[in-house]
Amino acid sequence: MGFWDSVGNVAKGAMSQIETFNVEVKQLTEEYASESEEFLKRKFKSGSAAQKAAAAKVLKSRGFGSS
């Protein structure tokens, strides 16, 4: 196995993880759409990376963080 084969395998693994993360964020965003602002703020402060991303997305859609 050559160097570039190894690089390709690492890239495939990274893409798979990114895809999994994006699916999780999308699912959580749909779940969080009906949650309260306080719930969303708690998730944004102390949730996992996917929970934080989903909470931020919902809060932004509600006008938070916009000037």
LINLINRA-V323546 format. One record per run of one state. SS is the DSSP state (A for helix, B for strand, O for the rest). FROM is the first residue (numbers start at 1). LEN is the number of residues. If there is no record, write none. Layout:
BEGIN
ss=<SS | SS>
from=<FROM | FROM>
len=<LEN | LEN>
END
This chain:
BEGIN
ss=<O | A | O | A | O | A | O>
from=<1 | 3 | 33 | 37 | 47 | 49 | 62>
len=<2 | 30 | 4 | 10 | 2 | 13 | 6>
END
